[in-house]
Amino acid sequence: MSTAACTWGRNLATIQQGPVTIREARWPDDADAAAGLLRRYAEYLTSGPRRAMGIQLRGYSEELTQLEQLWSLPHGVFLLAFVADQPAGCVAVRYGRTAILPRAR
């Protein structure tokens, strides 16, 4: 079993596991990478057999232009995963009044 190297950044850890790095988004530098990953996810949700599920992403394009405002402290956090320095995945977590609410995207 391998262990991940972990270093602390501004508010969260940067985790390095082999070629994978997970860290908090650095705005505005990571805005294009974050929006690109979310655009590909939207394409996945609305194409092919999934299209039959009737998923509609209202306001999605507008949300992509406001990622920093929507997903940075104190509202939440946006984590990016990189493989060999290329964006590979993301997760956004919204802070609620009494709990942390994960955002399914």
N, C-alpha and C positions, 0 to 999 in steps of 0.2 A: 504494500500500500504506500502510495506516495503522499507527501504532505505539500500543501500550498504555502507559498511565501506570502506573507501579508504585511503591508505597510499602511500606515494611516495617513490619509490625505486631509483635506479641509474638514470634512464631516464624516466621511465613511472610509472604510478600508479599500485599498486597491489590492485585489487578490490576483496572484499569478500562479496558474496551475499549468505547467508545461507551456504549450503555445497559446493558452487562453488567458486573457487578462480581463477582469471585470472591475469597473470603476464608475464612480459618479460622473455624469456628463459635465463637461467643462464648457459653460456657455460664454460667448457665442461660438467658440471654436468647434464644438461638436454638433451644432445645429443641423448642418447638412447631412452628417452621418445618421443622426437620429431620425430626421425626416425621411431619408432614403429607406431606412429599415422599415419605418411605419408605412411608407408608400407600397413597398413590396408586400407587406402583410395585408394591406387593404386589397391589393390585386389578387392575392391568394384567396381572401375571403369572398370576393365577388366574381370569381371566374370558375370555369369548369363545373364540376358537379355541385360544388358548394353554392353556386348561383341559384340553384333550385330552392335553397333554404330561404331565399328572399331577404338576405342581409342587405340593409341599406346603411350607408355611413353618412349621415347628415352632418354637415358642418365640419367634416373631416379635413378638408383642404385648409379651411380657416384655422383649425386647431394646429395643424402642422406649422403654421407661421407664428404660433404663440407658445411653442413648447417651453421656452425658458420661463415665461410668466406662469404657465400652468403647472409646471413640474419642477420648480426649484423651491428651496426653502423660503418661507415657512409653509408653503402649500403642500409640498411633496418632494419626491426625489426621483430622478431618472437615471437608471443604471445602464451602462453600455458594456457589451461583451465584445472583445476583439480577439481574432485569431491571426497570429502573425501580423499584427498591426492593422488588420482590415476589419471593419465593423461586421459583426456576425450575429448579434442579437441584442435585445433590450427588454427592460421591464420598467414600468412606472408605478410608483406607489404614492397614493394620495393620503395625506394625513387627515383623519376625521376628528371630530370633537372628542370622542372617547376611545377611538381605536384607529389603527392603521388599516386602510382599505386598499387592497391590491387592485390595479387597473388591468383588466383583461384586454390586452392588445397585442 
